[in-house]
Amino acid sequence: MSFEEHIRKNLLNHPTEVDTDALWDSICDDIPNGKDQKKRGGIFFIFLIGLMSLGTVLFYPFEMKNTQAHLNISSGQEFAPDGKWDAYSLTWESPIEKRHILLEYQNPPQLLHSLEKGALITEIDKTAAFLDLARKHDVINIGSFDKNTLEKESSPLPFKEDKVKALESPSSLEEAELRFMEMIPAILSDNTPLEKISFNLKIEEEEEEEEEEEQKKIVEKNIPKFKFEIGVHMGGNFIRNSYSTNTAGHSEYVQRLNDMNTNSYSSEYLLGFRVLHKTGIFLQSGLNYRKSTTIFEYISNDIVDIRYSSSNNEQYIDDDLVPSSTKSNGIQEQTNNASNTSISSYGSTIRKHKMYTKQLNVPLLMGYQIGKGIVKMELTSGVQFGLATSYQGKIPTPENGLHEFGGFMNNSPYRNNLLMKVQNGIAMNLTLSENISLNLGSYFRFNPKSITKEDAVFSQKENEFGGSLGLRFNLK
Amino acid sequence: MTESDIIKGCQNGIAKFQKELVVRYSPMLMTVSRRYSRDNESAKDVLQDSFIKIFRHIHKYKPIGSFTAWMRRIVINTALQSLDKSCFKKELSGLGELQEHPSTSPDIYSHLGAEELLTLIQGMPDGFRQVFNLNILEGYSHREIGEILNITESTSRSQLVRARNYLKKMLAKRDRIRV
């Protein structure tokens, strides 16, 4: 081994004992560390915010004078265990304006293109570009900070409590801004650890929104607490009746009634009123006149002999023998003689009897009106009390006969004159003018309890589905 | 703590990682610094300046090459920058000594340890020492050494011959004393 090889072998990996603590002490003040980077970032942040605040003050020189301001600080989102919270907002407002600053970060950072390219040289250039970008996009990137420049004890909120307290209730907007600027370093130092944080300063102009809100408030103020309306409605219902027996031995009869009566209908007219609270809750009542037709329709099973007689070329029909409607069963017999020609036909007769009932009803409904525009929706629920004022017609009896009754306030043989129904409905209200609206609705009514009389052999339930069309007039 | 952790930590300016880098690599880098310096005090100064440079420029380090080599290069550059450039001019005189002495017997140097070798190297004139280190220990060619030290290639060659002769003379002297 040559001398030079001997040197290489001995020296290339030879460690020399070094007092590393002393060495560290001698250099630690001269090397860059996180604090310096943070400080620089903080200074830049303050510089930018300061410029923004100055611009704001200059832009609104008169409005800001002698106004009391209040600074609100709120955390945008809760701190998540993975160290991600998106944004927090700072709002300061005065009686004449409200400015909202949203601080948010992105991870990984998405620096603005111009910054990435390094096209901006001086801080003034950058600031000018920021402001320009802010005008265009409402977003300013205010810098990028390394994780380690921000790394400290994780805090669930971006601000420590004492910092927040210091910012509460400043005496003026200027003071609020000053305090805010003082707080910026605290924002950075109290931040949560992340690989890279890029702070964006987003300015949202809320004046227009505020104006709209103010107008809404004025409109809402002008809305009276209660609104009184009267309405005229008309409608029609389809009724499904069901009968049940009250006493033993009449099940066949009740079955016949159920078979006979499938379709009923009614028409009704309502003069009503409504009290509408500004919350949308309303009470509705009125007087409803209703005329219902209950139809009993059945096949009589009679063999009908219809005679058509022609005499002297005259043809006549025996009216007494002609039922309301006749179905031919196809059996026909023709008899001819010298002077008369008679045709006898045998068939079944469908008999139809009607029962007319007139009622006065008082609905008591509670509802909720949804919407504040031209078209509103209403949901109603309540009861309707009724008084049958008149019956007119025939009803089949258990003995296959017909019981005819009628007259004003005449008692029905099978039901009381007083009745009650539960009603649920939905309606649409279309505003036609300031004081008139059109109401189109549908509802479902049913008897919670069967209608009957003490000595009646059956009881009855009416379930009905109806629709109504009406006009409402605003009184106040 | 891996080397990449330390690098990343230092790139982010975290003191803990910076200190770890100093503790872990300063013994090796100190040897490099000593080889290029007249004495240990100068070597300490060079090492100190080197670390400051390392930390200030560590964000530029790209993990393509060896991190140790990158730091060694910084230490060497720092040491060379602290060198008085006139040392080469001074030593240009005496061209008659360019004849290389015959090779030295291993018996004379085989017993020498690292510290003794370092003392020998530190005792060399500055110009000899820089060229000797760059050529023999770092493996640079004379053209590269010329570029690094801003001297001609022939100057680098002559400095190396002289450095070798100087070392042989010193070894012979030590051998005589030892005997």
HADDOCK unambig.tbl for C-alpha pairs under 7 A between the chains (distance, minus, plus):
assign (segid A and resid 2 and name CA) (segid B and resid 106 and name CA) 6.90 0.50 0.50
assign (segid A and resid 3 and name CA) (segid B and resid 106 and name CA) 6.89 0.50 0.50
assign (segid A and resid 3 and name CA) (segid B and resid 109 and name CA) 6.69 0.50 0.50
assign (segid A and resid 4 and name CA) (segid B and resid 136 and name CA) 6.79 0.50 0.50
assign (segid A and resid 7 and name CA) (segid B and resid 117 and name CA) 6.81 0.50 0.50
assign (segid A and resid 8 and name CA) (segid B and resid 137 and name CA) 5.91 0.50 0.50
assign (segid A and resid 10 and name CA) (segid B and resid 113 and name CA) 6.86 0.50 0.50
assign (segid A and resid 10 and name CA) (segid B and resid 114 and name CA) 5.20 0.50 0.50
assign (segid A and resid 11 and name CA) (segid B and resid 114 and name CA) 5.74 0.50 0.50
assign (segid A and resid 13 and name CA) (segid B and resid 28 and name CA) 6.62 0.50 0.50
assign (segid A and resid 14 and name CA) (segid B and resid 28 and name CA) 6.43 0.50 0.50
assign (segid A and resid 14 and name CA) (segid B and resid 31 and name CA) 6.54 0.50 0.50
assign (segid A and resid 14 and name CA) (segid B and resid 114 and name CA) 6.93 0.50 0.50
assign (segid A and resid 15 and name CA) (segid B and resid 27 and name CA) 4.63 0.50 0.50
assign (segid A and resid 15 and name CA) (segid B and resid 28 and name CA) 4.63 0.50 0.50
assign (segid A and resid 15 and name CA) (segid B and resid 31 and name CA) 6.06 0.50 0.50
assign (segid A and resid 16 and name CA) (segid B and resid 27 and name CA) 4.57 0.50 0.50
assign (segid A and resid 16 and name CA) (segid B and resid 28 and name CA) 6.39 0.50 0.50
assign (segid A and resid 16 and name CA) (segid B and resid 30 and name CA) 5.93 0.50 0.50
assign (segid A and resid 16 and name CA) (segid B and resid 31 and name CA) 5.52 0.50 0.50
assign (segid A and resid 17 and name CA) (segid B and resid 27 and name CA) 5.60 0.50 0.50
assign (segid A and resid 18 and name CA) (segid B and resid 26 and name CA) 6.77 0.50 0.50
assign (segid A and resid 18 and name CA) (segid B and resid 27 and name CA) 5.78 0.50 0.50
assign (segid A and resid 20 and name CA) (segid B and resid 22 and name CA) 6.59 0.50 0.50
assign (segid A and resid 20 and name CA) (segid B and resid 23 and name CA) 5.61 0.50 0.50
assign (segid A and resid 23 and name CA) (segid B and resid 48 and name CA) 6.75 0.50 0.50
assign (segid A and resid 24 and name CA) (segid B and resid 19 and name CA) 6.56 0.50 0.50
assign (segid A and resid 24 and name CA) (segid B and resid 22 and name CA) 6.93 0.50 0.50
assign (segid A and resid 27 and name CA) (segid B and resid 48 and name CA) 6.57 0.50 0.50
assign (segid A and resid 27 and name CA) (segid B and resid 52 and name CA) 6.42 0.50 0.50
assign (segid A and resid 30 and name CA) (segid B and resid 52 and name CA) 6.65 0.50 0.50
assign (segid A and resid 31 and name CA) (segid B and resid 52 and name CA) 5.69 0.50 0.50
assign (segid A and resid 31 and name CA) (segid B and resid 55 and name CA) 6.05 0.50 0.50
assign (segid A and resid 31 and name CA) (segid B and resid 56 and name CA) 6.35 0.50 0.50
assign (segid A and resid 32 and name CA) (segid B and resid 13 and name CA) 6.12 0.50 0.50
assign (segid A and resid 32 and name CA) (segid B and resid 55 and name CA) 6.92 0.50 0.50
assign (segid A and resid 32 and name CA) (segid B and resid 56 and name CA) 6.33 0.50 0.50
assign (segid A and resid 33 and name CA) (segid B and resid 13 and name CA) 4.04 0.50 0.50
assign (segid A and resid 33 and name CA) (segid B and resid 14 and name CA) 6.00 0.50 0.50
assign (segid A and resid 33 and name CA) (segid B and resid 15 and name CA) 6.61 0.50 0.50
assign (segid A and resid 34 and name CA) (segid B and resid 12 and name CA) 6.65 0.50 0.50
assign (segid A and resid 34 and name CA) (segid B and resid 13 and name CA) 4.78 0.50 0.50
assign (segid A and resid 34 and name CA) (segid B and resid 14 and name CA) 5.99 0.50 0.50
assign (segid A and resid 146 and name CA) (segid B and resid 12 and name CA) 6.80 0.50 0.50
assign (segid A and resid 148 and name CA) (segid B and resid 12 and name CA) 5.76 0.50 0.50
assign (segid A and resid 148 and name CA) (segid B and resid 14 and name CA) 6.58 0.50 0.50
